[in-house]
Amino acid sequence: MQAPYCCPNCKTNKTRFNKIDQVANPIKMDAQTGEIVETYETNQVETFHIMYQGPKFKIQCAACGVIEDETTFIQYAQYKS
């Protein structure tokens, strides 16, 4: 989304941000050892394995370090203007 940002935490940063890509890797672990037993392909998971449905990326304020969804930064910028 192309829109101005403003940090809702420090309330002053409007220019310095980090875009954090979130990449989910579906795996199956051993309950006793924590060892990875199986790594799944995106469309090849088992019946009871729910795929990651969160945002593709998050935004971090490069001034204070707070991490939120992009919409939070956009909405605060709209509120401040």
Summary of the structure (lengths in Angstrom):
residues: 81
radius of gyration: 17.8
end to end distance: 18.0
largest distance: 53.5
contacts: 173
relative contact order: 0.34
helix: 14%
strand: 23%
